[in-house]
Amino acid sequence: PVLLIGMGLAIFQQITGINTVIYYAPTIIRSTGIPSASGAILATAGIGLVNVLLTVVSMWLIDRIGRRPLLLAGIGGMVITMGALGLLFRTHVNGGSLATLEVVLLMAYVASFAVGLGPIFWLLISEIYPLKIRGEAEGTAAATNWVFNFLVSLTFLTLVQVMGASDSFWLYGLLSVAAWIFCYRLVPETKGRTLEEIEATWHKRGQGHVAT
């Protein structure tokens, strides 16, 4: 079960859409109605800056607030911003203040990821595994993460062509809902816990307890 939790976090980190936004940001931003390539590149740089700054904020908060609160709050923000983006793209009205709002929502989505699922996945897979399997388990989770990174990045443009941008964003929003439920039900808090206490969590899990 603990191996599957790490792999599940790895999968959800990718299928909730973060690298489609990072890799294809200029294309997405141009589709909002921003006319110039330079404007799209500038907005993309802003998204990258938000990613860095909020990751630093997460590093500062993670031992103060805990892993689960940040993780759940961050994924909740991803759900809201993807839902709002899908709604705006559904209107088919691009340009002007609406384009600015869409870029702001993209930045808010990246900020939510950078506070929660982005860094916390990598931290958790270094904490949740017993020492006897830690190397193999971390490697498996990391490999799963990169495999799904490749698959999601490879299929994004086809997905947009088939479903449209609005439905694609809503799909990522629904997958973010699934990620939130997964984390709420299964991912334990590791803040301030010893390896023995974390391992005891898995014994409780086998007796039917949810994550605490």
Backbone torsions as a table, in degrees:
resi	resn	phi	psi	omega
1	PRO	NA	-40.9	-178.1
2	VAL	-67.9	-34.0	175.9
3	LEU	-64.8	-42.4	-179.6
4	LEU	-66.9	-32.7	177.0
5	ILE	-64.7	-44.1	176.9
6	GLY	-62.2	-42.7	178.5
7	MET	-67.1	-37.4	177.7
8	GLY	-63.0	-42.6	176.1
9	LEU	-61.3	-41.0	179.0
10	ALA	-61.1	-44.0	-179.3
11	ILE	-66.3	-47.0	-177.8
12	PHE	-66.5	-30.7	177.8
13	GLN	-59.9	-30.6	-177.5
14	GLN	-94.4	-44.9	-171.6
15	ILE	-76.4	-5.8	173.2
16	THR	-84.7	0.8	164.1
17	GLY	101.3	5.8	-172.0
18	ILE	-60.9	-44.8	-174.7
19	ASN	-77.6	-17.6	169.8
20	THR	-67.2	-37.9	177.6
21	VAL	-70.1	-44.2	-178.4
22	ILE	-67.0	-48.6	-174.6
23	TYR	-73.1	-37.5	-173.5
24	TYR	-109.7	21.4	-177.7
25	ALA	-53.8	-47.8	179.7
26	PRO	-59.3	-40.3	178.8
27	THR	-64.3	-44.7	179.7
28	ILE	-64.1	-43.1	-177.5
29	ILE	-66.8	-40.7	176.7
30	ARG	-61.5	-33.9	-179.4
31	SER	-70.5	-15.1	176.7
32	THR	-76.6	-14.5	-179.6
33	GLY	113.6	-0.2	174.7
34	ILE	-67.9	119.0	-167.3
35	PRO	-76.6	-32.1	-170.4
36	SER	-99.1	147.2	175.8
37	ALA	-65.3	-36.6	-179.7
38	SER	-65.4	-36.9	176.9
39	GLY	-65.3	-39.9	178.4
40	ALA	-66.1	-40.7	179.4
41	ILE	-66.5	-39.6	178.2
42	LEU	-63.3	-43.1	177.7
43	ALA	-64.4	-36.9	177.6
44	THR	-63.7	-41.0	176.7
45	ALA	-62.0	-37.4	176.7
46	GLY	-62.8	-39.7	177.4
47	ILE	-63.1	-42.2	177.8
48	GLY	-63.4	-40.3	178.6
49	LEU	-63.7	-42.5	177.1
50	VAL	-60.1	-41.7	179.6
51	ASN	-58.8	-46.0	-179.2
52	VAL	-66.2	-49.2	-174.9
53	LEU	-63.1	-43.0	-178.2
54	LEU	-74.1	-25.7	172.2
55	THR	-65.0	-40.5	176.4
56	VAL	-63.4	-41.4	177.2
57	VAL	-60.8	-43.3	178.4
58	SER	-60.1	-42.2	178.7
59	MET	-60.9	-34.3	-179.9
60	TRP	-74.8	-34.2	-175.1
61	LEU	-87.6	-21.0	-163.3
62	ILE	-64.3	-33.0	178.1
63	ASP	-93.4	-4.6	176.6
64	ARG	-94.5	-42.9	-177.4
65	ILE	-96.9	-37.0	-176.9
66	GLY	112.3	164.0	-176.0
67	ARG	-74.1	-49.8	-174.6
68	ARG	-61.9	-47.0	179.7
69	PRO	-59.3	-43.5	178.1
70	LEU	-65.6	-41.9	-178.8
71	LEU	-62.0	-48.9	-177.5
72	LEU	-69.3	-39.6	178.1
73	ALA	-65.3	-43.1	179.9
74	GLY	-62.8	-45.1	179.8
75	ILE	-67.1	-36.5	175.3
76	GLY	-59.0	-41.2	176.1
77	GLY	-63.6	-36.5	177.4
78	MET	-64.5	-40.7	178.0
79	VAL	-60.2	-48.8	-176.3
80	ILE	-64.1	-46.8	-176.2
81	THR	-69.3	-37.9	176.8
82	MET	-66.9	-38.2	176.7
83	GLY	-62.8	-43.1	179.4
84	ALA	-67.4	-39.9	177.5
85	LEU	-62.6	-43.5	177.5
86	GLY	-60.0	-39.1	179.1
87	LEU	-66.1	-43.6	-180.0
88	LEU	-65.8	-42.2	178.6
89	PHE	-68.4	-25.0	177.5
90	ARG	-67.0	-27.2	-177.8
91	THR	-70.9	-22.5	-179.1
92	HIS	61.6	23.8	176.9
93	VAL	-112.4	108.8	-175.1
94	ASN	-113.2	159.5	176.9
95	GLY	98.1	166.0	176.0
96	GLY	63.7	-142.8	-176.6
97	SER	-66.2	-29.1	178.8
98	LEU	-65.5	-40.9	177.4
99	ALA	-61.8	-40.9	178.5
100	THR	-62.6	-42.3	179.2
101	LEU	-63.0	-40.6	179.4
102	GLU	-64.0	-39.4	176.9
103	VAL	-65.9	-41.2	177.8
104	VAL	-61.1	-41.2	178.5
105	LEU	-66.0	-37.3	174.6
106	LEU	-60.7	-42.9	178.3
107	MET	-65.2	-38.9	179.0
108	ALA	-66.1	-36.7	176.3
109	TYR	-63.0	-47.4	179.6
110	VAL	-64.0	-38.7	177.6
111	ALA	-61.8	-42.5	178.9
112	SER	-62.6	-42.2	177.4
113	PHE	-64.2	-43.8	-175.4
114	ALA	-68.3	-26.5	176.7
115	VAL	-78.3	-34.4	-171.2
116	GLY	-114.0	-92.0	-168.4
117	LEU	-63.6	-28.9	-178.5
118	GLY	-59.6	-70.1	-177.6
119	PRO	-77.2	-30.4	-172.8
120	ILE	-69.7	-31.9	174.3
121	PHE	-55.5	-49.1	-176.6
122	TRP	-67.2	-33.4	177.2
123	LEU	-69.7	-45.4	-175.8
124	LEU	-63.2	-38.7	-178.1
125	ILE	-71.8	-9.8	172.8
126	SER	-92.6	-6.5	-175.0
127	GLU	-115.6	-30.2	-168.3
128	ILE	-85.2	-15.7	-173.7
129	TYR	-92.7	138.0	171.2
130	PRO	-59.9	152.1	-175.3
131	LEU	-57.7	-35.3	-173.3
132	LYS	-67.3	-20.6	179.0
133	ILE	-122.5	7.5	-169.9
134	ARG	-59.9	-47.3	-177.8
135	GLY	-59.7	-51.6	-179.0
136	GLU	-65.1	-40.1	-177.0
137	ALA	-69.2	-43.3	177.0
138	GLU	-62.7	-41.5	178.7
139	GLY	-62.3	-40.2	179.0
140	THR	-65.1	-43.9	179.1
141	ALA	-63.9	-43.0	-179.9
142	ALA	-64.9	-42.6	178.7
143	ALA	-63.3	-40.6	176.9
144	THR	-60.6	-41.8	179.6
145	ASN	-58.6	-46.4	-177.1
146	TRP	-72.8	-32.9	176.0
147	VAL	-62.3	-45.5	-179.1
148	PHE	-74.8	-27.7	170.6
149	ASN	-57.2	-48.9	-179.8
150	PHE	-61.9	-46.3	-176.5
151	LEU	-65.0	-44.5	-178.9
152	VAL	-66.9	-43.5	179.1
153	SER	-63.3	-38.0	-178.5
154	LEU	-68.2	-32.3	-172.4
155	THR	-99.6	-6.0	-172.4
156	PHE	-61.3	-49.6	-177.3
157	LEU	-64.1	-38.2	175.9
158	THR	-65.1	-40.5	178.9
159	LEU	-60.2	-43.4	179.8
160	VAL	-66.0	-39.2	178.9
161	GLN	-63.9	-38.4	-176.7
162	VAL	-80.9	-44.5	-172.5
163	MET	-100.8	-22.7	-172.1
164	GLY	89.6	158.4	-176.5
165	ALA	-63.7	-41.9	-176.9
166	SER	-60.6	-52.1	-178.8
167	ASP	-66.5	-31.4	177.4
168	SER	-64.3	-44.9	177.7
169	PHE	-64.2	-39.3	178.1
170	TRP	-65.9	-36.0	176.3
171	LEU	-61.7	-45.8	177.1
172	TYR	-63.0	-34.5	176.4
173	GLY	-64.4	-42.3	177.9
174	LEU	-65.5	-38.8	176.6
175	LEU	-66.6	-30.5	174.8
176	SER	-68.2	-36.2	174.0
177	VAL	-60.8	-44.6	178.1
178	ALA	-62.2	-38.5	178.2
179	ALA	-63.8	-40.2	179.7
180	TRP	-63.0	-45.8	179.8
181	ILE	-62.5	-44.1	178.4
182	PHE	-56.8	-48.4	-177.9
183	CYS	-68.4	-39.3	179.7
184	TYR	-63.8	-41.0	-175.6
185	ARG	-81.0	-33.2	-165.5
186	LEU	-120.1	-26.0	-172.7
187	VAL	-88.3	122.2	-177.6
188	PRO	-84.2	161.4	170.2
189	GLU	-80.1	130.6	-179.6
190	THR	-111.8	-3.4	-178.6
191	LYS	-58.9	125.7	174.6
192	GLY	71.0	11.4	-178.1
193	ARG	-102.7	144.3	175.0
194	THR	-79.9	167.9	176.8
195	LEU	-58.2	-38.2	-179.4
196	GLU	-67.0	-39.3	179.2
197	GLU	-67.7	-38.8	177.7
198	ILE	-65.9	-42.0	178.9
199	GLU	-64.2	-34.6	177.3
200	ALA	-63.2	-27.5	176.7
201	THR	-59.5	-37.6	-177.7
202	TRP	-72.0	-30.1	175.0
203	HIS	-67.7	-40.0	175.8
204	LYS	-63.8	-38.2	179.7
205	ARG	-60.2	-37.9	179.1
206	GLY	-67.2	-18.7	178.1
207	GLN	-96.4	7.1	173.2
208	GLY	98.1	9.8	179.1
209	HIS	-81.6	144.7	173.7
210	VAL	-84.6	171.9	-178.3
211	ALA	-67.0	144.7	176.1
212	THR	-134.2	NA	NA
